[in-house]
Amino acid sequence: MNKFWQFKNTSEDTAELILYGPIADSTWWGDEVTPKNFAEDLKNLGDIKNLVIRINSVGGDVFAANAIYTLLKDHKANKTVKIDGIAASAATIIAMAGDTIEIPANGMMMIHNPMVVLLGAYNAEELNRMQDTLDSIKKTIIAAYKNKTGKSEEELSKLMDEETWMTGEEAVKEGFADKLMFENVNAVLNGNKLYINNIGHDLTAFRKKPNFVQQAPKPDNINTNQNQKEDKVKMEIKTVADLEQHFKNLVEEIRNKAKEEERERIKAIDEIAKNIDPELVMKAKYVEPMNAEKLAFEAIKNDAAKGSNYLNDLEKDIKDSNVLEVEAKVVKDNSQDIVNKIVEGANKRRGK
């Protein structure tokens, strides 16, 4: 099980409960294990007198929130809730367990009607039962809000119907919090993502977004004047001289890099040029510039071509000289005469 809560003792008589991010990753409806684990962790804090509950969450499972609210409400320690950014939806139910609720002036709270995610096919009777269940859940949430704020059920129901977002100051004014914290929060809204104190919250499930939060700038709207200036510069750049006028350092950097690369190319060619045709080396350096690897490949092809030409020329010379035909004729037609002459000469030398 992945715990979404964290308990820790901060002193002999004080402990902290940290609830950052979604409340539960699955429903506690019908779950006996997870609520029991939460209750055991709370009990294991020992005989504490103070419990600080730190919340930065946009809610989650309402059944988990109601169960945690009840367990905290029944605990004998003095409970101080600190909204470290936002408490929305189910997270506000847990916040109501605090004897004291503190929130930054630019912190946020949001309350709304309970919702259910539907998958599959349902008939009217089944949907009506779901409606009855949601109405019952809403009553339990209103009871928690009413106990803290002192507002009527009608007032609270209307606020939930409207999916009401409140700043920290508004939350204190409406009775959902008791006092403002000294700290401020950093909040940015980017589409359906709300980032508060470096923690991202998904607001996809909510119909409304907080209209008092800074919107993340859109790329198309960033520094419009600068974009127009850059477009004008692009229109004016038609030659290298124009480019150098506007981006002198960049042009100089490009030139220096090109010079360095050319020096390295020539150096690599010189290192292998000893056994290569000088004419081919000059061609590689200046006429048809190529790197050392390409030159080596061209040299191999050149040597192979020379060898092939040499063999072809040799074969042609032999054929043109009729050497093969003469030799064959001598052996075939005059062989006996040649042998007789050799024998005759040898006899003369011996005096016979």
N, C-alpha and C positions, 0 to 999 in steps of 0.2 A: 504494500500500500504506500502510495506517495502522499505524505502528510503535507497539507497546505498551511499548517500552523507550526509555530515554533515557540515552545515554552523555555524560559531560562530564569534561574534565580540570580538576581543582581545584588542582593545583600541578604543578611540573615532573615529579615522579615519582609522583603520585597521581591517580587518576581515580575517578569514581563511576558506578555503573549503578543507575538507578532503575526499579523494577518496581512500579508502583502500579496496582491494578485488575486486570481479567482478563488471564490469560496467553494471548495470541494470540486473534484474532477468528475464526480458522478453523484447521483441523488442519494440522499440518506433515507429516502422512503423505503421501508422494508429492510434497511441495512441495520443489523444489530452490532456488527463488529466495529465499524469506524466510530460511531458515537461513543461506544464503550472505551475505545482507545483514547479518544479525546478526554473523556471523563477521568480515566486513569492518569493521564499526563497532568491533568489539573490537580488531581489528588496528590500526586507525587511531589508537588511543589512544597508540601509540608504545611506547617502551621504559620502561614504568612499573614501579615496584617494589611499589606498593600499589593494590589495587582494593577500594573500598567498595561493597558491594551492598546497597541499601536496598529492603526488601520490605514492601508493605502490600497483600496480595492473597489472595483465597480460591481461587486456582487457575485452571484452565482446561484447555487442551489438553495432555494427558499427553505427546504426541509432541514438542511444543515444549519442554516442561519437561525431558524427557530429553536433547534435543539441546543445550539451553542448559547443563544440568548438565555434560555432557561437555566442551563448549567451555570453560567456566569452570574445570573441574577440570584441564584440560590447560594452562591459562595459567600462566606462570611467576611472575606477581605474587603477593604475599601477599594473600589474599582474606579480608576481614572482612565478614560478613553482619550487618546490623542489621535486626531485625524492627521496623519502625515501626508496630506495631499488631497485624497478624495475618499469618501464613503458614499457609494451609490447602490441603489437597488437592495439586494439582500444584505449587503454590508452595513446598511443603515440600521437594520434590525439588530445586529450584534452590537452596534454602537449604543443603542438604547439601553443596554445593560449597565452602562456606566453610571456611577453615582455623580460623577462630574465628567462632562464631555468638553474637550478643548479642541479648537480648530483654528488654523491660520486665517487671517482676514481674507486672503485670496485662495483659501482652500475651497473645497466643493462638497456638497451633498446633493443627492438626487433621489427622489421617491417616485414610484410609478406603480401601476397595477401589476399584479402577478401575471406571468405569461407561461405558456406551455408550448413546447416544440412538438409538432405533429408529423408523424411519418406513417404512411399507409392509408387505408380507406376506412371511413367511419360513417355510420348512419346518423340520423337526427337524434335518436335517443342517446347514443353514445356521446355525441357532442353536447347535448343538454347536461349529461352527467358531468362532463368536463367543466362546463360552465358553473355548475353547482359547486364543484370542487374548488375552482378558482375564486368563487365568491366567498367560500368558507376560509380559504387561505388569506384573502384580503382582510377579513374580519380579524384574524389573528395578528396581522401586521398592524392594522389600525389600533388594536388594543395596546401594542407596544408603543406606538407613537403617542397615543392618547395619554398613557401613563407618564410619559416624559414631558410632553408639550402642554398638556391641559386643554388642548383644542377639542372641539366636538368631533363626533364621528363624521358628520356631514362635511365639515371643513376639511378634514383629513382626506376623506374620500374624493373630494373635488380636486385637491392638490395632487393626489395620485392619478386621477383621471387625466389631468393635464400634463403628466410627466414633468414634474417641477424640478428645475435646477436652481440651486441656491449657492451663493458665495458664502464664505465663512461668516461675514457680517450678517447676511440675511438669515443664515441658519440660527445664529444666536438670537436675532430679532424674532424669529418664528418659534423659538423655544426648542429647536432640535439640538442645540448645543448651548453650553452654559457660559463659556467665555472664550475670548480670542487668545491664541498663542502668539508669542512674540515673533516666532519664525514665519517667514513667507515661503511659498512654494514656487518652483519653476514649472510652468505648464504651457504646453504647445499642442494645438489641435491640428492634425494632418489627416484630412479625410475622415475615416472612421477610427483613426488611432489617436488616443489622447495620451500624451507623454507627461507624466508628473514626477518630478524629482528622479528622472532617468528610468522610470518604470513605465512600460507601455501598457495601455488598457484598450481593449477592443470595445467600441461602442456600436458595433453593427446591429445589435439587437434593439437598440433604442431608437425611437422615432425622432427625438429631438437631440440636439447637441448644445452644449453650453455656449451661449452667445457672448459671454464675457471673457472667453479664453482667446489668447492670441492665436491667429491662424498661421500655420507654416506658409512662408512665401512660395508662390507657384513659380516654376522656372520661367514662364513667359512674362511674368510681371517683375522679375528681378532687375532692378537698375535699368529701366527702359531707356533713359537718356544715354547710358553707356552703350547699350545695344545699338541705338541709332548712330552713335558716333562711330562704333566699330563697322557698321554697315557702310557708312560714308567712306571710311578708310579703305575698305575692300574695293569700293568703286573707283577710288583714285589710284590704286596700285596696278600699273600696267607694265612696268619695267623693273629691272633689278634696282635701278637708281631710286625708283619710287619706294620699293620695299626697304631699301637701306635708309631712306629718309625717315620712315616711320618706325623701323625696327633695326636700328643700326647695330646694336649689340647682338641681336639674333643673326644678322647677316654675317657679322664678323666671326661668330661662333661656327656657323656653317662653313665658312671659308677655311678656317683653321682646321676643322675636322677633315675637310676634303684634302687639304695639303698633307696632313698626316697620313691619311689613307693612301694617297698617291706615292708618298715616300716609302711606305711599307710595301706597296706593290712593286715598285722599281727594285727595291732591295731584295725582295723574294725572287725576282727574275734573275738578278745578277748572281744569286747564290747557285742557280742551276744552269747558267748560261755557258759554262766551260765546254761542255760536250754537245752543244747545240749549234746548228748553222747560224752564223752571225747575222745573215740576212733575215732569218726568221726571228731572231732576238730583237733586231731593230724594228721589225714590223710589229712585234708584240708590245714594244715599249711605246711607240709613237704613231705608227700608221693605223693599225687596228688594235687599240689598247685591249690587253687581256691580262688576267692574273697568271701567277706562276703555274698553277695547276692546269689551266687551259693551254699555256705554252708547252708544258711537258707533253700533254696529249697530242698537240699539233706536231711536236717534234717526232714523236713515235710514228704518227701517220706519215710524216715526211720521209723518215728513214725507211719505212716499209715500202713507200712508193719508189724510192731510189733503188732499193734492192730488187724490187720487181722489174723496174726499167732496165737494170743491169743484166738480169737474166734474160729478159726479152731481147735486148741488143745482142748478147752473146749468141743466143740461138739463131738470130737473124744472120749474124756474121758467118756462122758455120754453114748455114744453108747457102748463103751467097757464094762462098768459096768452093763449093762442090767437093770439099775434103772427104766427106763420107763416101761419095760416089767413086772418087779416084781410088781410094783405099780398097774398096770392094772389088773394083775392076782388076787391080794389080794382083790381088790374092786369087781371084778367079781365073784370069787369063794368062798370066806370066809367072806363076809360082814355080813351075818346073825349070824355066829358063834361069830364074834368079838362083835357085838352088844349085844348078849346074855351074854357074859362074863362080859361086862361092867355093865350090869343091875344086874347080880348076885353079883358082887363085891360091888356095891352100897348098895344092900339090906343087906348084911352082916354087913356093917359099921353102918347101922341104927338099927341093932338088929333083923332084920326080916329074 
